[in-house]
Amino acid sequence: MKKDIRDIFFENIRDQFLKDKKMHILTNDADVYSLQSIKTNKRFIDAGVAEQNLVNMAAGLGANNKKTLVYGFCTFLTFRCYEQLKFNIASHNANCKIIGVGPGFSFSNDGPTHHGIQDIQLFNLIPEFEIINISDNNLANIVSKNLFKIKGPVYVRLEKGVQNYNSNIIYNLDQGFQFTKKNKTSKKMIITSGFFCKIANEVSDTKRIDVLNLFRLKNFNHKKFTNICSKYDEIVIYDENTEYGGILPIILNIFSKEKLKAKLKTLCVKDKQYFIYSDTRQKILSKLKIDKKSLEKII
Amino acid sequence: MVKNSKKILKLKKKIREIRFNFLKLISKGVKYHIGGSLSILDIIVCLIYTKKIDLTKASKTRNKFILSKGHALGIFYTILMDLNLLSEKKYFSQIKKHKFGGQLDTYNCKYVDWSTGSLGHSIGVAIGMAIANPNKKIITIVGDAEIDEGSVWEGLFFISEKKIKNVHIVIDRNRLSASSFIEKKEVLDKKLLDQLDFNIFRGNGHNLNDILKYLKIIDKSKSSLAIFNTIKGNGIPEFENSLKYSHGQPDKKLITQVLKNLKN
């Protein structure tokens, strides 16, 4: 599938929308190519850049037995309307799926307002929200086809561009994680999520280290995850988010609870808002020393 | 009158120069939102070259400026270079060092009074600046799509109710958001804003007489709100009212042709 990951995701959503009259799609003036044909549909609502109102409308629709999908930039669909998400969506357990586009440094030239490197933890703090971090085209296809099978509010982070790797992986949504690289004898493993899975896979090819893609960040199979982690001597947590804003606190919590003994190394963004800009994501990752080279160094 | 015509001729010349130099940056591969930058070009040139915002003075001693629609920053940098406040060498070196990009911030450019990038924040920040600097004017340029943000309205009501006297808001009514045409905007079209305690001004954002008239209103001791009708991509037919060039970049052939046309 040489399509942009957003097209794969939103084409599936569009097909469901056309079949399911209970479904509403809402946005804050965000443009998605695959949804252009349904923009004039009454169940498609562009609220303009008014995220608080946008999320409240989704809650109101949810209270009346409607399914809602809200999409926009991940930074603005989180920080801008946080209380509305916590109270009106989550505490009322609305069947609302929030799709955050532009995670990590994918919009590299737009500075800290557009760098999505803390949004995961914001949703982690809201008990009712499930979080899914989509890494590749294959996973985007599976998640978008099954999204409304997950009950209650869900936050999905969606990459951009053609993420045409991991196409042979058989993802299990209930399990919530999957090995994307596995060697028979390796005692070292990288745990990663989202776009960084691609980089971790590349490093694994030369360093013979296993890679576990953790894509469901709350209700994944903790028991199996713990069991897997206990078999490794060294685990590297590799994340494009800040050390407090991404997957690190989630994994550390399990390590602490389960008293796991593997040696832990972490490579993620420092707890800082970066006023840096670049025409490519790669240059930012390199500047922050979280790129492929840095990962190779730490292993 | 003669004096004013001379002033207008001078400003028109400057607008042409800044437009050309801005597009030259695009031709060198720098990415900016062309449409929304050119829609405010005339207004921003008038604000700065009439010294309503005098960037040659230290920030502490002059009126403040917040470019709320921060993605129009390319024009601001072009002006800084034109005023010899920033050299082209330094500009490109800042880009190379990842310090200049698609948003303005106070950390990497001392002429920037406030970092922007998220929409709808500037009016509240301007109120704070206005309270802290009662003898200075705080001027902000806001996009017409941006006024959907609730925080814009919280700020407007506060200024009106509390009689804040020195905040001046320019709305760039270019009728195009990031993703769609916004021809209809009831809060602007139905004159709801006229109920608020502001000096309200409506004009053409590409007519220098209108802009200069508004600059006189800024001198008054009351906050003002100007709604300027503008054209996204103004001055370049290929970019005018174009969704594609609202934030998309032209290819090398097109930008070369545009520059050639401008030169002629």
Boltz contact constraints between the chains, C-beta under 6 A:
constraints:
  - contact:
      token1: [A, 29]
      token2: [B, 177]
      max_distance: 6.0
  - contact:
      token1: [A, 29]
      token2: [B, 178]
      max_distance: 6.0
  - contact:
      token1: [A, 29]
      token2: [B, 179]
      max_distance: 6.0
  - contact:
      token1: [A, 31]
      token2: [B, 179]
      max_distance: 6.0
  - contact:
      token1: [A, 48]
      token2: [B, 148]
      max_distance: 6.0
  - contact:
      token1: [A, 49]
      token2: [B, 119]
      max_distance: 6.0
  - contact:
      token1: [A, 49]
      token2: [B, 148]
      max_distance: 6.0
  - contact:
      token1: [A, 49]
      token2: [B, 149]
      max_distance: 6.0
  - contact:
      token1: [A, 50]
      token2: [B, 148]
      max_distance: 6.0
  - contact:
      token1: [A, 50]
      token2: [B, 149]
      max_distance: 6.0
  - contact:
      token1: [A, 52]
      token2: [B, 150]
      max_distance: 6.0
  - contact:
      token1: [A, 109]
      token2: [B, 101]
      max_distance: 6.0
  - contact:
      token1: [A, 109]
      token2: [B, 102]
      max_distance: 6.0
  - contact:
      token1: [A, 110]
      token2: [B, 102]
      max_distance: 6.0
  - contact:
      token1: [A, 110]
      token2: [B, 103]
      max_distance: 6.0
  - contact:
      token1: [A, 111]
      token2: [B, 103]
      max_distance: 6.0
  - contact:
      token1: [A, 111]
      token2: [B, 117]
      max_distance: 6.0
  - contact:
      token1: [A, 113]
      token2: [B, 117]
      max_distance: 6.0
  - contact:
      token1: [A, 113]
      token2: [B, 118]
      max_distance: 6.0
  - contact:
      token1: [A, 275]
      token2: [B, 105]
      max_distance: 6.0
  - contact:
      token1: [A, 275]
      token2: [B, 107]
      max_distance: 6.0
  - contact:
      token1: [A, 276]
      token2: [B, 98]
      max_distance: 6.0
  - contact:
      token1: [A, 277]
      token2: [B, 98]
      max_distance: 6.0
  - contact:
      token1: [A, 277]
      token2: [B, 101]
      max_distance: 6.0
  - contact:
      token1: [A, 277]
      token2: [B, 102]
      max_distance: 6.0
  - contact:
      token1: [A, 278]
      token2: [B, 98]
      max_distance: 6.0
  - contact:
      token1: [A, 287]
      token2: [B, 98]
      max_distance: 6.0
